[in-house]
Structure formats: structure tokens, C-alpha cells
Amino acid sequence: MANRKEVATQIASVKNIRQITRAMEAVAAARLRKAENRIAHLRPYAQATRNLTRRAAAEAGNISHLAILDERKDVNRLAILLITGDRGLAGAFNANIIREGLHLRDQAIEKGQEVIFYVVGRRGDGAMTFRKQNIGESWTGFTDRPAFTDAREIGDELTSAYIDGRIDRIEVVYNRYVSPLTQYVQQMTLLPVQQAEVVGQGSEEENGVEEEGELAAAHHHSLWDYEPEPDELLAQLIPDYINTSLYRTLLDSAASELGARMTAMRSAADNAETMIDDLTLEMNRVRQAEITQEILEVVGGAEALG
């Protein structure tokens, strides 16, 4: 059994850890509110871009001459973009993304496809490098507060790789933010656009509100004048749509990381409280045992003298 000094030292150490985790929880909570505001402010623009791109695609007619809209029949090279964080201490936030990315890799290999990883965040980059995966490009240093320029840099690289024929399909894996307690892994097809949510049969936009009822019918039957022509406009809108989609995923991932870290630090602080209670109880037992031992020694000495 440890002596009273050793137990007191353990209690002091756990109290220091509790203080740190409480502070990290408070910081994550404050930054999370700002991240939620950034997501809310992006929603109108993202939804408007999506709707305009969809209408232009419907009006463009023959768009096969646009290189970015070249849909390959055979997917030989699959690109998987993993959006992770630069730091840890966020529970299973990074591990879930890495696990899903490796799962997609295994499925692609079974189909005879070559897999190329593109990674955002030091955690994902380190994990893929350790596993000796084929990494096309990685971006780090901005996952806690991404900017639109970061999304544009990633989008330009992925778009160039797709147009040049270095990859045939791009899947994005990121953490979807719902609430501080709820984040889930989301997979999104970025290219080809025909299979993405904007033109193809992809998932509905969850950040925006689709037009419904009379407003949707009016927009559907109304005449739209395009300047320049729809196919030229579409060539400009698609890159903007790609960059906006990536920016949305970066913001979602940043908010999810903060929410996961806040939850993890709260859990760690609660566990520290429980450990302090257990150590305090142990110290009381050690003190009682020491007092009992001293009494026995006094009684024994008195009996020896008597």
C-alpha cells in the first residue's frame, strides 16, 4: 500500500490534469460557437451556388466538351480525400476518418482500382504515411480555422488531377457536424460532377433549404436569360461549386473537431473528479492505518515497560 505522501502527490497531479482539461473544454466551447456561425453564414451562398449550377446544367444541353464534366466509364484510379485534424485530444474524431478511408481503399482494391490518398490534417497525413499509403498531396496547418483560400488550393489540385487524367473519381471523407455531442462520418462524391449532389443522384444538400411549393414551381417554369451562354457559365460555376463544397466540408470538420474535443475534455475532467474521490478515500485509509499502527506501537511499548 502506498504511503500518504505518495497518494497526496497523485491527487495533486490529477487535480492539475483536471484544471487543464476544464480549460481546454472551455476554449473548445468558445471556439465552437464561432465555427457554428461560420457554417450558418456559408449556407445561403452554398445553396445559391448549388441551385444556379443545377439550372445552368439543365439549360446547357450538350456539355460533353467541358473537360471537368468528362465522366469516365471505367474508374481505374480512385482518389480519396481524408479531412482530419492537425491535433489530437478529440476522442475518435481522427480515428473514424482514417478507418473509413482504409475501408474505402479495401473496397476499391477488390474492384481492381488504384487508390491515391489526398489528406488534410497532420493526423491523417501521419497515419497514412505510417501505413505507407500512396499519398498524392497533403495540406496541414489550417484545420482548426480553415479559409476559403485553403479550399480553393485543394480544389485546384484535385480538379487539375481529374482533368489531366491522373484520377478518375474523387471521394471525400469528413466528419459531419450535427451538434457538440453528435458528429458522424460522411462520404461525398466530388468528381465526376454527374454523380455529385449538384447534378447527379447524390445526397440532398443538408445545409440549405430546398425551394418548395409555389416558389419551386415558379422557378422551374420561369425563363432564365444567361450571360454568357449556359455552357460557358457552367464551366465557371463548376470550379466554384467544387471549392464551395470543399470549404463546407472543412468548416464541418473544424466544428466537429471542436465538438469532439469539448466532449472528450469534459469526459476527462469528470474521470479526474472520480479519480480524485477514489484517491482521497485511499489516503484516508492510509492515514487511518498509520494512526492504528502508531496506537499499537504505543500500546505495545507500554506493555513492554509494564
C-alpha positions in Angstrom: 0.0 0.0 0.0 1.3 3.5 -0.9 2.1 5.9 1.9 0.2 9.1 2.5 2.8 11.3 0.7 2.6 9.2 -2.5 -1.2 9.4 -2.5 -1.2 13.1 -1.9 1.2 13.6 -4.8 -1.1 11.6 -7.1 -4.1 13.7 -6.0 -2.2 16.9 -6.8 -1.2 15.6 -10.2 -4.8 14.6 -11.1 -6.1 18.0 -9.9 -3.6 19.7 -12.3 -4.9 17.5 -15.2 -8.5 18.3 -14.3 -7.7 22.0 -14.4 -6.1 21.6 -17.8 -9.0 19.6 -19.2 -11.5 22.0 -17.9 -9.7 24.9 -19.5 -9.4 23.0 -22.8 -13.2 22.3 -22.7 -14.0 26.0 -22.1 -11.7 27.1 -25.0 -13.2 24.5 -27.4 -16.7 25.6 -26.4 -16.0 29.2 -27.1 -14.4 28.4 -30.5 -17.2 26.1 -31.4 -19.8 28.9 -31.3 -17.7 30.8 -33.8 -17.4 27.7 -36.0 -21.2 27.2 -35.9 -21.6 30.8 -37.0 -19.3 30.4 -40.0 -21.2 27.3 -41.1 -24.5 29.2 -40.8 -23.2 32.1 -42.8 -22.0 29.9 -45.6 -25.3 28.1 -46.1 -27.1 30.8 -48.2 -24.2 31.1 -50.6 -23.6 27.3 -50.9 -27.3 26.7 -51.6 -27.5 29.5 -54.2 -24.4 28.2 -55.9 -25.8 24.7 -56.0 -29.2 25.9 -57.4 -27.6 28.1 -60.1 -25.2 25.3 -61.1 -28.1 22.9 -61.4 -30.1 25.2 -63.5 -27.2 26.0 -65.8 -26.5 22.3 -66.2 -30.1 21.7 -67.2 -30.1 24.5 -69.8 -26.6 23.8 -71.2 -27.7 20.8 -73.2 -24.5 19.3 -74.7 -21.7 19.8 -72.1 -19.5 16.9 -73.1 -16.9 19.3 -74.4 -16.1 20.6 -70.9 -13.1 18.7 -69.6 -14.2 18.9 -66.0 -17.5 17.2 -66.9 -15.8 14.3 -68.6 -17.3 11.2 -66.9 -15.1 8.2 -67.2 -16.8 4.9 -67.8 -14.1 2.9 -66.1 -12.7 4.1 -62.8 -9.1 2.9 -62.6 -7.6 5.4 -60.2 -9.7 6.4 -57.2 -8.8 9.5 -55.1 -9.9 9.6 -51.5 -9.7 12.9 -49.7 -9.5 12.5 -46.0 -10.2 15.6 -43.9 -8.7 15.1 -40.4 -7.3 17.5 -37.8 -3.9 18.8 -37.0 -4.1 17.9 -33.3 -5.4 15.1 -31.1 -7.2 15.0 -27.8 -10.5 14.9 -29.7 -11.7 11.4 -28.9 -12.3 9.2 -32.0 -12.5 12.2 -34.4 -9.5 11.4 -36.5 -9.6 7.6 -36.0 -13.1 7.4 -37.5 -12.0 9.2 -40.7 -8.8 7.1 -41.1 -10.8 3.9 -40.5 -13.4 4.8 -43.2 -10.7 5.8 -45.6 -9.0 2.5 -45.3 -12.3 0.7 -45.7 -12.9 2.6 -48.9 -9.4 1.7 -50.0 -10.1 -2.0 -49.4 -13.3 -1.9 -51.4 -11.6 -0.2 -54.3 -8.7 -2.7 -54.3 -11.2 -5.5 -54.5 -12.6 -3.8 -57.7 -9.1 -3.7 -59.1 -8.7 0.1 -58.7 -5.6 2.0 -57.8 -6.1 4.3 -54.7 -4.5 7.6 -54.2 -5.0 9.4 -50.9 -5.2 13.2 -50.5 -5.0 14.2 -46.9 -6.0 17.3 -44.9 -4.5 17.5 -41.4 -1.3 16.3 -39.7 -3.1 13.3 -38.0 -4.3 11.8 -41.3 -1.0 12.6 -43.0 0.9 10.9 -40.3 -1.4 7.8 -40.2 -1.3 7.3 -44.0 2.5 7.8 -44.1 3.0 5.3 -41.3 0.9 2.8 -43.2 2.9 3.5 -46.4 -0.1 4.5 -48.4 0.1 6.3 -51.8 -0.3 10.0 -50.9 -0.8 12.4 -53.8 -0.8 15.6 -51.7 -1.4 16.7 -48.1 -2.3 20.0 -46.6 -1.8 21.0 -42.9 -1.8 23.9 -40.5 -5.3 25.3 -41.0 -7.8 22.6 -39.9 -8.8 24.5 -36.8 -9.8 27.6 -38.7 -9.9 26.9 -42.5 -10.2 29.7 -45.0 -11.8 29.7 -48.5 -8.3 30.1 -50.0 -7.4 26.7 -48.4 -10.4 25.1 -50.0 -9.5 26.7 -53.4 -6.0 25.3 -53.1 -7.3 21.8 -52.5 -9.9 22.2 -55.2 -7.5 23.4 -57.8 -5.1 20.4 -57.2 -7.9 17.8 -57.3 -9.6 19.4 -60.4 -6.2 19.5 -62.2 -5.6 15.9 -61.3 -9.0 14.9 -62.6 -8.8 16.9 -65.9 -5.3 15.6 -66.6 -6.5 12.0 -66.2 -4.3 11.2 -63.1 -7.5 10.2 -61.2 -10.9 9.1 -62.4 -13.1 9.7 -59.3 -12.8 11.7 -56.1 -14.5 10.7 -52.8 -14.3 13.0 -49.8 -14.5 11.6 -46.3 -15.1 14.0 -43.4 -16.9 14.4 -40.1 -20.3 15.9 -40.5 -21.2 18.3 -37.7 -24.7 18.0 -36.1 -24.2 19.1 -32.5 -21.4 19.3 -29.9 -22.3 15.7 -28.9 -23.0 14.3 -32.4 -20.7 14.1 -35.4 -20.7 11.3 -37.9 -18.5 10.3 -40.8 -19.8 11.5 -44.2 -18.8 10.3 -47.6 -19.3 12.7 -50.6 -18.6 12.3 -54.3 -16.8 15.4 -55.5 -16.0 14.4 -59.1 -17.3 13.4 -61.6 -20.0 16.1 -61.1 -22.6 13.9 -62.8 -22.5 11.7 -59.7 -22.2 14.5 -57.2 -25.2 16.0 -55.4 -25.4 19.1 -57.6 -26.2 17.4 -60.9 -26.3 13.7 -60.3 -28.2 11.5 -58.0 -26.2 12.3 -54.9 -27.4 13.1 -51.4 -29.5 16.2 -50.8 -27.9 19.3 -49.5 -28.2 19.2 -45.8 -27.0 22.7 -45.0 -29.6 24.5 -47.1 -33.3 24.5 -47.6 -34.6 23.4 -50.9 -37.3 25.5 -52.6 -40.7 24.0 -52.2 -44.3 24.6 -53.3 -45.2 27.6 -55.4 -41.8 29.1 -55.3 -40.1 26.0 -56.7 -42.8 25.7 -59.4 -42.4 29.3 -60.4 -38.6 29.0 -60.7 -39.0 25.7 -62.7 -41.3 27.2 -65.3 -39.7 30.7 -65.5 -37.5 31.7 -68.3 -33.8 32.4 -67.5 -31.5 34.6 -69.5 -27.8 33.6 -69.2 -24.9 35.8 -69.9 -22.6 34.2 -71.0 -24.3 31.1 -72.5 -25.2 28.3 -70.1 -22.3 26.0 -71.2 -19.8 28.8 -70.7 -21.3 29.8 -67.4 -21.3 26.2 -66.3 -17.6 26.0 -67.0 -17.1 28.9 -64.5 -19.7 27.6 -61.9 -18.4 24.1 -61.6 -15.0 25.0 -60.1 -16.7 27.5 -57.8 -19.2 24.8 -56.7 -16.3 22.4 -56.0 -14.4 24.9 -54.0 -17.5 25.8 -52.0 -18.3 22.2 -51.3 -14.8 21.6 -50.0 -15.0 24.8 -47.9 -18.2 23.5 -46.4 -16.6 20.2 -45.5 -13.6 22.0 -44.0 -15.9 24.1 -41.8 -17.9 21.0 -40.8 -14.8 19.2 -39.9 -13.5 22.1 -37.9 -16.7 22.3 -35.9 -16.8 18.6 -35.5 -13.3 18.5 -34.1 -14.1 21.3 -31.6 -17.2 19.5 -30.5 -15.4 16.2 -30.2 -12.6 17.8 -28.2 -15.0 19.6 -25.9 -16.8 16.3 -25.2 -13.5 14.4 -24.7 -12.2 17.1 -22.3 -15.4 17.1 -20.4 -15.3 13.3 -20.0 -11.6 13.5 -19.0 -12.4 16.1 -16.3 -15.3 14.0 -15.0 -13.0 11.0 -14.8 -10.4 13.1 -13.0 -13.1 14.0 -10.4 -13.9 10.3 -9.9 -10.2 9.5 -9.6 -9.6 12.3 -7.0 -12.5 10.9 -4.9 -11.0 7.4 -5.1 -7.5 8.7 -4.2 -8.9 10.8 -1.3 -10.6 7.7 0.1 -7.4 5.8 -0.3 -5.5 8.5 1.5 -7.9 8.4 4.4 -7.5 4.7 4.7 -3.7 5.1 4.7 -4.0 7.8 7.4 -6.2 5.6 9.4 -3.8 2.6 9.0 -0.9 4.8 10.1 -2.8 6.0 13.2 -3.8 2.5 14.1 -0.2 1.4 13.7 1.0 4.2 16.0 -1.5 3.3 18.6 -0.5 -0.3 18.5 3.1 0.7 18.9 2.3 2.9 21.9 0.3 0.1 23.5 3.0 -2.5 22.8 5.7 -0.2 24.2 3.6 0.4 27.4 3.0 -3.3 27.9 6.7 -4.0 27.5 7.6 -1.4 30.1 4.9 -2.5 32.5 
